[in-house]
């Protein structure tokens, strides 16, 4: 059996842990985002055929049935599929929900009808970890009607530099003992792989910038093999540049948003953080440049290699206008302001 098959079995086995589902169901932002968008768009669900990809405990399938769907295909490859029928019966929607206990990739087109809507909570840490979006894309291409809807329909990844006081200042004074030398080794040990934690908004050093934008109606699996871009951001405050924070939003067809932005209510996804091995003092309007990339792991397609490279802000193209304090950006802002003033005068 090849590595990808082994990885797939481990992936589905991990989702049989009910503690994992309790954590997700207890995430108010996550669960209510789906419930609210489904019920806000009841007219789109009434008498329609829906597919729930990766149905888990079946809550999204039940929301769709309660919103008036004629049939819901609850696709779940793990043994949790057996629980969905019990939950559906408990909620009096067992006649609507058709449970398919297999991977969506293994469903034959003759088994089911084309669907009007695909609903799925496929997002992992930093959006694409776990690779479930590939299964949603497969379902879209094989089973969704041409005018069908995707829930969610848009996905975005954001990034910004951040402070990490818990990784750094903790070691400054341990009951009167300085351990700053350990802080450096601690940061270095944490910089080898991304950390999942909550970053308070006050520790974000610049306005978040979109580095990935995905239209779920058109994106392909090949598009997901390599994601990311170079980034230049102007610091919005003085602080210590100690990491790179990553978060995501998904948008639904009613324009509602489920966000893991540090400024909003925390979710179980928290934020993903690249810890820098060294701390840098930065000042307001100072430019910070880096390249952040997500490349699919060759041995495990459900995982990504996340790479972070610091760049020289003077050698990277800046957006126009840019709010940083570099001379070329100050001159550009002044030129634009003067041109706008001339246009207003005329």
C-alpha positions in Angstrom: 0.0 0.0 0.0 1.5 3.4 -1.0 2.1 6.3 1.4 -0.9 8.3 0.2 -3.3 5.4 1.0 -1.8 5.0 4.4 -2.1 8.7 5.0 -5.7 8.6 3.9 -6.6 5.8 6.3 -4.9 7.6 9.2 -6.8 10.8 8.2 -10.2 9.2 8.3 -9.4 7.2 11.4 -8.5 10.5 13.2 -12.0 11.8 12.5 -13.6 9.0 14.4 -12.5 10.7 17.7 -15.7 12.3 19.1 -13.6 14.8 21.0 -12.5 16.2 17.7 -16.1 16.7 16.7 -17.1 18.1 20.1 -14.4 20.7 19.6 -15.7 21.7 16.2 -19.4 21.6 17.1 -18.7 23.7 20.2 -17.0 26.4 17.9 -19.9 28.9 17.8 -18.5 31.0 15.0 -18.0 27.9 12.8 -21.3 26.1 13.4 -23.5 29.2 13.4 -21.9 30.5 10.2 -23.1 27.5 8.4 -26.5 27.3 10.1 -27.2 31.0 9.5 -26.2 31.0 5.8 -28.2 27.9 5.1 -31.3 29.3 6.8 -30.8 32.8 5.3 -31.0 31.1 1.9 -33.8 28.6 2.6 -35.3 29.5 -0.8 -32.2 28.0 -2.5 -32.4 24.8 -0.5 -36.2 24.2 -0.7 -36.9 21.0 -2.7 -33.2 20.9 -3.8 -30.6 18.1 -3.8 -27.6 18.8 -1.6 -24.3 17.0 -1.1 -22.5 17.3 2.3 -18.9 16.4 1.6 -17.2 15.0 4.8 -20.4 15.0 6.8 -18.8 14.0 10.1 -21.6 13.8 12.7 -24.1 15.1 10.1 -25.0 18.5 11.5 -24.7 20.4 8.2 -26.8 17.7 6.5 -29.5 18.2 9.2 -29.4 22.0 8.8 -29.9 21.5 5.0 -32.8 19.1 5.6 -34.4 21.5 8.1 -34.1 24.3 5.5 -36.3 22.3 3.2 -33.9 20.2 1.0 -35.6 17.4 -0.9 -32.6 15.1 -0.5 -29.2 15.4 1.2 -26.3 13.1 0.3 -24.3 12.9 3.5 -20.9 11.6 2.3 -18.7 10.3 5.2 -15.9 7.8 4.7 -15.2 7.1 8.4 -17.2 5.0 10.7 -19.0 8.1 11.8 -21.3 7.5 8.9 -23.1 5.0 11.0 -23.9 7.7 13.6 -25.4 10.1 11.1 -28.4 7.8 10.5 -29.1 7.8 14.3 -28.7 11.5 14.6 -31.0 12.0 11.5 -33.7 9.8 13.0 -33.4 11.7 16.3 -34.1 14.9 14.4 -36.9 13.4 12.3 -35.1 14.0 8.9 -34.1 10.4 8.2 -36.3 10.3 5.1 -34.3 13.2 3.6 -30.7 12.2 4.4 -29.1 9.6 2.3 -25.9 8.4 3.9 -23.0 7.4 1.7 -20.3 5.6 3.6 -17.4 6.0 1.3 -15.0 8.6 -0.1 -16.6 11.0 -2.5 -14.0 9.9 -5.1 -15.4 6.4 -4.9 -19.0 7.3 -5.7 -20.2 6.2 -9.1 -22.1 8.8 -11.1 -24.9 6.2 -11.5 -25.4 6.0 -7.7 -26.7 9.5 -7.2 -28.4 12.4 -8.9 -26.6 15.6 -9.8 -26.8 18.0 -7.0 -27.9 21.7 -6.7 -25.7 22.6 -3.8 -22.5 21.3 -2.2 -22.0 22.1 1.5 -18.7 21.2 3.2 -16.7 22.3 6.2 -13.3 21.3 4.6 -11.0 24.0 6.1 -7.9 23.0 8.1 -5.2 25.0 9.8 -4.0 27.8 7.6 -7.0 26.9 5.4 -5.5 24.1 3.3 -3.9 21.8 5.8 -5.5 18.3 5.6 -6.1 18.6 1.8 -9.9 18.1 2.0 -10.5 20.8 -0.5 -9.4 18.4 -3.2 -12.3 16.2 -2.4 -14.7 19.1 -2.6 -13.3 20.1 -6.0 -13.7 16.5 -7.1 -17.4 16.5 -6.0 -18.0 19.8 -7.7 -16.6 18.6 -11.0 -18.4 15.3 -11.0 -21.7 15.9 -9.2 -22.6 19.6 -9.1 -25.0 21.0 -11.7 -23.6 23.8 -13.9 -25.7 26.4 -12.1 -25.1 24.9 -8.6 -24.0 26.7 -5.5 -20.9 26.1 -3.3 -21.1 26.6 0.5 -18.5 28.2 1.1 -17.9 29.9 -2.3 -14.7 31.9 -1.7 -11.7 31.3 0.5 -8.8 33.7 1.4 -5.6 33.4 3.3 -4.2 36.5 5.1 -0.9 37.2 6.8 0.7 39.8 9.0 3.9 40.2 11.1 3.3 39.8 14.8 4.7 39.9 18.3 5.0 36.7 20.4 5.4 37.9 24.0 4.7 34.4 25.5 7.5 33.0 23.4 9.9 35.8 24.4 9.2 37.9 27.4 8.3 34.9 29.6 12.0 34.2 29.9 13.0 37.7 30.9 12.2 37.3 34.6 11.4 34.0 36.2 10.9 34.9 39.8 13.8 37.2 39.7 16.0 35.0 37.5 16.8 36.1 33.9 16.8 33.3 31.3 17.0 35.3 28.1 19.6 32.9 26.8 17.0 30.1 27.0 14.4 32.4 25.2 16.7 32.4 22.1 17.0 28.6 22.1 13.3 28.3 22.7 12.5 30.5 19.7 14.9 28.5 17.5 13.3 25.2 18.5 9.8 26.6 17.7 10.9 28.0 14.3 11.2 24.7 12.5 7.5 24.2 12.0 4.3 26.3 12.3 2.6 26.8 15.7 -1.2 26.8 16.2 -2.2 29.4 18.8 -4.2 32.5 19.5 -2.7 35.8 18.7 -4.3 38.8 20.4 -5.1 41.6 18.0 -2.8 44.0 19.9 0.1 41.8 18.9 -0.6 42.1 15.2 1.9 44.6 13.8 0.3 45.5 10.4 -2.9 45.3 8.6 -3.4 41.7 7.3 -2.7 41.2 3.6 -4.4 38.6 1.3 -1.9 36.2 -0.1 -4.3 33.5 -1.5 -7.7 34.0 -3.0 -9.7 31.0 -4.2 -12.9 30.9 -6.1 -14.4 27.5 -5.2 -16.4 27.3 -8.4 -13.3 27.4 -10.6 -10.2 26.5 -8.6 -8.5 23.2 -9.5 -6.5 20.7 -7.5 -3.5 21.7 -9.5 -3.9 25.3 -8.4 -3.5 24.1 -4.9 -0.1 22.5 -5.4 1.7 25.7 -4.7 0.2 28.8 -3.0 1.5 32.0 -1.5 3.4 35.2 -2.6 5.8 37.9 -1.6 4.5 40.4 0.8 5.4 44.0 1.9 3.6 45.5 4.8 4.0 48.8 6.7 4.0 48.4 10.4 0.9 50.1 12.1 2.7 50.4 15.4 6.0 50.2 17.2 6.8 46.7 18.5 8.9 43.6 18.3 8.8 41.6 15.0 8.9 38.0 16.3 6.6 36.0 14.0 4.3 35.8 11.0 0.6 35.2 11.7 -1.6 33.4 9.2 -5.4 33.2 9.2 -8.3 32.7 6.7 -11.8 33.7 5.8 -14.4 31.8 3.8 -17.4 33.6 2.2 -20.8 32.1 1.5 -23.2 32.9 -1.4 -25.2 35.3 0.8 -22.0 37.3 1.4 -21.7 36.2 5.0 -18.2 35.4 6.3 -16.6 32.8 8.6 -13.3 34.4 9.7 -10.4 33.3 11.9 -9.1 36.9 12.0 -7.3 37.6 15.3 -9.6 40.7 15.8 -12.7 38.5 16.0 -14.1 35.8 18.3 -11.6 32.9 18.5 -12.3 29.7 16.6 -10.9 26.2 17.1 -8.6 26.9 14.1 -7.0 29.7 16.1 -4.1 31.2 14.0 -1.1 29.6 12.4 2.2 31.3 13.4 5.7 31.1 11.9 8.0 31.8 14.9 11.2 33.8 14.0 14.4 32.6 15.7 15.4 36.2 16.3 13.4 39.2 17.6 13.6 42.5 15.7 12.5 46.0 17.0 10.3 47.7 14.4 8.7 51.1 14.3 5.5 52.5 12.9 5.5 52.7 9.1 8.6 50.6 8.9 8.3 48.2 5.9 8.5 44.4 6.5 9.0 42.1 3.5 8.8 38.3 3.3 7.8 35.5 1.1 5.3 33.0 2.4 4.6 29.8 0.4 2.6 26.6 0.9 3.8 23.7 -1.3 2.1 20.4 -1.3 4.1 17.7 0.4 5.2 15.1 -2.1 4.8 12.1 0.3 1.6 13.2 1.9 -0.8 15.2 -0.4 -2.9 16.2 2.6 -0.1 18.2 4.1 1.9 21.3 3.0 5.4 22.4 3.4 5.2 25.9 4.7 8.2 28.1 3.9 8.9 31.6 5.2 11.7 33.8 3.8 12.6 37.2 5.0 13.3 39.7 2.2 14.9 43.1 2.0 12.1 45.6 1.7 14.2 48.0 -0.4 14.6 45.3 -3.1 10.9 44.2 -3.3 8.2 45.9 -5.3 5.7 47.8 -3.1 2.0 48.3 -3.7 1.0 51.8 -5.0 0.2 53.6 -2.8 2.3 52.1 0.1 2.0 53.5 3.6 5.6 52.7 4.6 8.3 55.2 5.4 10.7 54.4 2.6 11.5 57.5 0.5 10.2 56.1 -2.8 6.8 55.4 -1.1 6.6 58.8 0.6 7.3 60.5 -2.8 4.7 58.3 -4.6 2.0 59.1 -1.9 2.8 62.9 -2.3 2.6 62.7 -6.1 -0.8 60.9 -6.0 -2.1 63.4 -3.4 -1.0 66.3 -5.5 -2.5 64.8 -8.7 -5.8 64.2 -6.9 -5.8 67.8 -5.7 -5.2 69.1 -9.2 -8.1 67.0 -10.5 -10.4 68.4 -7.8 -9.4 71.9 -8.7 -10.1 71.4 -12.4 
